[in-house]
Amino acid sequence: MAIFTVDADKCARDGICVAECPGGLIEMKGELPAPVEGAESLCINCGHCVAVCPRGALSLATMPAEECPPVQNELLPGPDQVEHLLLSRRSIRSYKDEVVDWGTLARLVDIARHAPSGHNTQPVHWLVVEDRDEVKRLSGLVIDWMRHVQAQNPGLARSLHLDRVVRSWENGKDRVCRDAPHVILTHAAKSGIGPQAACTIALTYLELAAFSLGLGACWAGYLGAAAASFPPLVATLDLPEGHQVFGAMLVGYPRYPYHRVPVRNKPVITWR
């Protein structure tokens, strides 16, 4: 089967797909676009050629044009809206005693799966912990990890202030998962192409999508660190062989709204 097909009746012969293919795998042969020699083994299936064609004339064998929804320009925010969203987003650490419905959690992941990844490998896998009791159990395992670090590497434990987190836990306050109703973790094969970056970008997409849906989110740094190395927690998560957690995000409804954009340091820029 050909790597892609072109509808001659729709094609404008404008060469846009040739110009936009990241790998330079399309050329004009006669009047129509065609794959270069060896394109089948080099194509990363990114779909740029399908997405950029204004007439829907080109379809990848794995990605028919009619299965790719059109961009709705009227729904796109302007620069002021995007800027305000990014500036007003906050890391939420206090959550309502209310669960997020399954459909909304699934929508978050569905949005975040469109995040870019190196060579379009799309290596990110998702683990959504819906059950609050399970979230609390994960917090307890992270506390066990902290106690282990305190015993084995007290200097690191002091630099991370793990004593304060453990003491809070012993006093009934969860500073690991912050009593969030849900946790979403990303994991990928350790041997893949850029798994850390792909998982980080995907969770960033998810965090911004959560804010747009009226949800709160916060990076669960302690959980992410423990889940990558602490055997009891690794065993509990039961990931596929060769996989590692590369990030975790708390998700829930914010208990308190925020009303101001905090001041941040001026950017340190070198212009060349």
N, C-alpha and C positions, 0 to 999 in steps of 0.2 A: 504494500500500500504506500502511496506517495506521502511524504511528510506533510504536505499541505496541498489543497486544491484551490483553484481560483475560478470564480464565476465570471466568465468572459463578458457576459451581458452587463454585470454590475461594475466591473473593473474600469477605472478611469484612466489607467495607464500613467498614473502620476508619479510612481516610484516612491511613494511615501513609505511603504513597507520595506523597500530596499534600504532607504536611508535610516530607518529606525531599528532594524534588526541588530541587537547588541553584538551578535557574533559575526555579522557580515555574511550571513548564510543565504541571502536572497539576491538574485540578480535579474535584470531584464533580459529575457531571451525572446527575441522578436518583439512582440507587442506586450507580452504578459510576464509577470513575475514568475520566477522558477527557482528551485533550490540549487545552490552551488554543489559541486561534487563533494560528497562526504557529509552533507548537511545532516543526514539522518543520525549520524553518530555524534555530531557536535551540538545539535539543538538542545537547549535546556528547557524547552517547553514553557517559556515565560509568558507567551501569549501576546507580546507586544505587537506582533504583526496583525493579529486578529483585532486587537483593541484600537490600533491607530487607523485602521482603514475606515474612512468616513462612509463608505458605501456598503460595508459588510460583505465585501467581495471575496475575502480570503478566509479560509477555515483550516486550522491545523487538524490533522487526523485525530488527535486527542481532544480537540477543542473547537467544535463547530461554532461559527459566528452566531447562529441563532440561540445558542445556549449561554452566550455571554450577555448579561443585561446591559442596556445602554446607560451611558453616563447621563444623569439628569442635572443639567447645568443650573436649573432653577432651584435645586436643593443645595447647591454648594454655598458655603458661607463665604463672605468677603473677608479681606485681610483684617479688618477691625474686629470682626466676630472671632476669627481664629486667634488673634492676639489676645483678646480678652479671655477666651477659654483657657489658653495656656497660662496666662498670668493669674487667673482666679482659681485655678485648680489647687487644691490643698491635699496633703496626705492626711487621711482621716484615721484617727486612733480612738474615737469614741463612737460606738454604734448603738442604734436602737435595738431593742429586744424584739426584732422582727426579721423573719427570714426573707430572702429574695426568691421569687418563684423560679422554677426550673427553666421556663421559657426565656426569662431575662438572662439567666446565667448562660444558657446555650447561645443566646444572641450575642453576648459579649465575646465568647470564644469564636463564634462565626465571623464576627468583625475582625478580631485580632488575627485570625488565620491568614488574612490578606497582607500581613506585614512582610516586608522584603526579607530575603535570606540570600546568603552568598551562593552564587551559581544556581539560584532558584531551587535549591535542594529541598526546601520546606521540611526541615528536620524536626520541627517542634511537635512534641506530644503534650497532651494536657491531662492533668489529674485534678478534677474538681471535687473537693471535699465539701459535701452539702451538709452533713450531719454535725450539729453543734457539739455533741459529745465527742465525736471523732476529732474535731478541731481542738477541743480541750485536751484530748489524749495526746495529740501531737505536741501541744505546748508542754505537757509534762515530760515528754521524751526530750524536748529541747532543753528543759531544765536539767535533766540527767546529763546531757551533753555538756552543759555549762559546768556542772560539778566535776565532770571528768576533766575539762580544760583547766579548772581551778587547781586540780590535783597534779596534772601533768605539765602544765605550762602556766604557772602563776603570773608570769610577766604579761603574757598575752591576755589572761583573764582580767588583770588589773587595767590594761589599756582599753579593754572593751566594757569595763564596769560591770562585769558579769555578777559580781557580788550583790550589787543593787537589784539586779533582775531576779536573782535567786531569792534574795530576802523578801522582795515584793511577793513572789509566788508563795513563799512560806507564810506570808501574812494575808493570803487570799486574793491577791491582785495579779492578774495575768498581764505581764508586759511583753509577752512573746507574741501571742495572737490577739491581744487586746480585746478579748471577748467578742471578736468578730464572728458572725454566724457562718461564714464560709471562707475557705482558702482555696486559691487556684494556683497550682504549681505547674511549671513547664519543665520538661525533661527531654533529653535527646541522646542519641548514641554518642559516646565520648569520642569515637573514632571518626565522626563525620566532619563535614566542612563547616567550620565556624559555629558550632552549636551554642556556645556562650552568647555570641552576638545575636544570633537568630532568636534565642529564647528571651534575651533582654529586650530586643526591639518588639517582639510579639507582646510581652507583658506591658510595655509602654503603650502600645496601641490599646490594649485592654483597659489600662488605667484611665486613659483619656475617654474611651468609649463609656466607661462606667460613670465618669463625671457627667457626660452629656445625657445620661439616662437618669440622673438624679441620685446616683449611688455614690458611696464613698469607697476609696481604695487606698491601700498603703503597702509599700514593699515590706515583706516580712523577712528582713535581713537575717535575723537569728535563725529562723526556720530554714531559710535557704542554705545558710552555711552548715547547719547541723545535718540537713538532709543530704548534703553532698558527701559526707564523710563518716557520720556516726553510725556504726553497724546496726544497733537496735532500731534506729529510725529508718535506715535504708531498708532493713528487712520488713518493717511495718508497711512501707510504701509499696513494696513488691513490684518494682518497675521491671520492664523487660530486660533480659540479659544484656549487659554492656551499656545500659543507659545510666545517666546521672541527672539529678535535679540541677537546673541552672537558674532557678529563680522561683519566688513565691510571692503571692499577692493576697492581702486581706481584702475581703469584699463584704459590704453590707450597706444599710441605710445610715447616713450620718445622724448622730444624735443632736448635733448643734450646727446651725448654718454659720458660714463665715461672711463677714461684711466689708472687709478691706483687703487690699492687695499689699502684702508686706514688702518692705524695702529690701532689695538685694544688692550685693556688691556690683559696682560697675564692671563691665566686661574687660578683661585684660586681652588686648588685641595687638597683634603685630601685623601691620599692613605691608605688603610687598608687591 
